[in-house]
Amino acid sequence: MQKNEIIQKLTLIFRDTFCDPTLDLRDDMTTNDVENWDSLTHMQLITNVENQFGFRFKLKDLNKMKQVGDMITLIESKFDSLTI
Amino acid sequence: MTFSSFNFLLFFPIVVILFNVIPQRGRVWFLLIASYFFYINLMPVFAMLLALVTVSTYLFTRGIANSKSSVGKHRLLVLGIIVIISPLIFFKYFSVVNHVITALLFRCGIHVPLPTISFLQPVGISFYTFMAIGYLIDVYNEEVGFESSIVTVGLFLAFFPILLSGPIERAGNILPQFKKLKRSTDYDLVTGMKMMLWGYFLKLCIADRLGLYVDLTFNNIQTSSGTTLLAASVLFPFQLYADLGGYSLIAIGVARSLGIIVIPNFKRPFFAVSMSELWRRWHMSLIQWLTNYIYTPLSFRLRRWKMGGIVTALMLTFIISGIWHSAELTFFVWGLIQGVFLSIEAVTQKKRTKFKQKFNLNKKPWFILISCVWVFVLFSFSQIFARCGSIGDAFNVLGKILNEHGEIKGISLLIPALFLLSHLLIKDFMDEYFPKKLLLFENKNVIVRHLSYAFILILILTMGVFDSGQFIYFQY
């Protein structure tokens, strides 16, 4: 899956999870930049991402995602490992 | 030695001066010795327990880092957690387990009185245990590297400013700072001492003044009117905030005077507009720890249950938090209440957000005010269970508040406490909504700054309570 495709899909997931139809993603975006993004909604976000993209994260993956860019890179790597 | 003891007033400047005089390579050793001296001064025997936890942490993290197989790493992690947490469980819950076993045997008709041993709980054991477990898990998750110097690990767990009551630091923040300890700058010293001054004001003036009123009322529930109990229940969260918030600021300030930046513990909690926000502002280092090492792994494993998984993880996390505070049933109920409040927020989050967006409520001052008051009422309600000695007492207090009114007792204690509390509320209000206005400690004008320091110092000396004993969180 291409990076642009991932961002597009991820944007829709973010908008739905955080109830913000105008939300646009940036690589350096963190929990501080998005209203309602806390530890409660974070797990909903993770579940939504898994369901939409069709793979499972590992617990260790969660610690690596400090900002949106990390999440995009991780999703890319998941698809790369599937295609290899 | 504690922050409010006379010995500390001598210890602190000596440590700061010597730290800045000795060469860089000796500073970790120096701080480690100073930290053990600080702890031995308070609890000589239990310094050995701290050393034992340090050695265990060092060996298990080394084992995890060196292990080649993931099964081996996992086994060492589990074993390490068991070894490190055992002393905490032993000291905290031995008498409760003993009591339960005796009661169960009695019910089965077996009258075997088990030997009762009453232990003095080692102060700070919860905090260094949590830090050790956090470090172990972080090494396992490869979030931080294994620290090869046992002296640095020893200092991480024994660092005297945060040893007794936190903030609960993470290895990723503090270990890199210990690796390159520089001399304190003028800015470090001034910033640190400003924090300490405000922290002492919070503790000695606000927490301990409020404590006089709250203790008097809760120790005499039967003879106190509903109105007096209501006042005490409203003031207790402020007492807790000033007590642990004050302690934390002193701790952060002491560390800052040595050029070390420790994570914050409170961020104006009573301006939170939801319970989940309150818990992101209240005892932040503990909540972060619970989130990282209990809530996240639990909710992650239960995520297929969708909202059910989040609710289960929330309930368990806060019940564990309650039981950690105390093995009493009151704290179990306290944790349960927090879990229920947060679960309701989680379940209704989407609907509430859409409703607030529809009427643009987030920007409306009246809505913010109502939300803050509502959150405070819920929090104060839950804290009644934490403050009372038994569930019966808590329901008695609630019953009296709702049904029995009368005049407020102890006005003479209340007025100075409220006068002092108003300083904290005004400062928090300004910091929250007008962060650049009415600066006092941070004012550009040197006269205003020094007058502010002098004013707070005079308040401490004239209105501080100097014989009230320990910080509340020492018991945990």
Chai-1 contact restraints between the chains, C-beta under 6 A:
chainA,res_idxA,chainB,res_idxB,connection_type,confidence,min_distance_angstrom,max_distance_angstrom,comment,restraint_id
A,C19,B,K350,contact,1.0,0.0,6.0,A-B,restraint_1
A,C19,B,T353,contact,1.0,0.0,6.0,A-B,restraint_2
A,C19,B,K354,contact,1.0,0.0,6.0,A-B,restraint_3
A,N36,B,T353,contact,1.0,0.0,6.0,A-B,restraint_4
A,D38,B,S276,contact,1.0,0.0,6.0,A-B,restraint_5
A,S39,B,T291,contact,1.0,0.0,6.0,A-B,restraint_6
A,L40,B,S276,contact,1.0,0.0,6.0,A-B,restraint_7
A,L40,B,A346,contact,1.0,0.0,6.0,A-B,restraint_8
A,M43,B,S299,contact,1.0,0.0,6.0,A-B,restraint_9
A,M43,B,R303,contact,1.0,0.0,6.0,A-B,restraint_10
A,M43,B,I310,contact,1.0,0.0,6.0,A-B,restraint_11
A,T47,B,R303,contact,1.0,0.0,6.0,A-B,restraint_12
A,L59,B,F300,contact,1.0,0.0,6.0,A-B,restraint_13
A,K60,B,N141,contact,1.0,0.0,6.0,A-B,restraint_14
A,N63,B,N141,contact,1.0,0.0,6.0,A-B,restraint_15
A,N63,B,E143,contact,1.0,0.0,6.0,A-B,restraint_16
